[in-house]
Amino acid sequence: RDSIPGKKDPAIVEINGKRAAEILILVGSDQRKSNPHWEENLMFAEELSRAANNRYPGLIKGVRIKPGTYNQDMYAPSILLEVGNEYNSLEEAKNATDLFAEILAKVLLEGD
């Protein structure tokens, strides 16, 4: 989840008449520990973000680079998703991941 201090509202986007949690894509860099895949992971994250925003505007709230590796140094492409925040319902999170799964499959099978 993507928690913002002081924010007490769910991170919501409405898609096809359903409420879905916003998704933040995290990519670990090599700032703290060697991560030979971080740039490839970043390109993959940006490709997913573009594809999602073309199909479902607002679903992806961004791609953020963080200093940790999040085990993304083990294999590429790897990403970490933060789905909604502590104020989102489970249904909103599931709606978001269903939409994201569709985009992920499309990108992996067909490219952007």
Residue pairs with C-beta under 8 A, 6 or more apart in sequence:
1 82
1 83
1 84
1 85
1 86
1 88
2 11
2 22
2 24
2 61
2 82
2 84
2 85
3 85
3 86
4 85
7 85
8 87
9 87
10 21
10 84
10 85
10 87
10 88
10 89
10 92
11 21
11 22
11 61
11 84
11 85
11 87
11 88
12 19
12 20
12 21
12 22
12 88
12 92
13 19
13 20
13 21
13 22
13 56
13 57
13 58
13 59
14 20
15 56
15 58
15 59
15 95
15 99
18 95
19 89
19 91
19 92
19 95
20 56
20 59
20 92
20 95
20 96
20 99
21 83
21 84
21 85
21 88
21 92
21 93
21 95
21 96
22 58
22 59
22 60
22 61
22 84
22 96
23 52
23 59
23 60
23 61
23 81
23 82
23 83
23 84
23 96
23 97
23 100
24 60
24 61
24 62
24 63
24 64
24 81
24 82
25 45
25 48
25 49
25 60
25 62
25 63
25 64
25 79
25 80
25 81
26 63
26 64
26 65
26 66
26 70
26 79
26 80
26 81
26 82
27 38
27 41
27 42
27 45
27 63
27 64
27 65
27 66
27 72
27 79
27 80
28 35
28 38
28 41
28 65
28 66
28 67
28 68
28 69
28 70
28 72
28 73
28 80
29 35
29 38
29 65
29 66
29 67
29 69
30 36
30 38
30 69
30 73
31 67
32 67
32 68
32 69
33 68
33 69
33 73
34 73
35 69
35 72
35 73
36 73
37 72
37 73
37 75
37 76
37 77
37 78
38 65
38 69
38 72
38 73
40 76
40 77
41 72
41 76
41 77
41 78
41 79
42 63
42 65
43 77
44 76
44 77
44 78
44 79
45 63
45 79
46 63
47 107
47 111
47 112
48 60
48 79
48 103
48 104
48 107
49 60
49 62
49 63
50 112
51 103
51 106
51 107
51 112
52 59
52 60
52 99
52 100
52 103
53 59
53 60
55 102
55 103
55 106
56 99
56 103
59 96
59 99
59 100
59 103
70 78
70 80
71 78
72 78
72 79
72 80
81 97
81 100
83 93
83 96
83 97
84 92
84 93
84 96
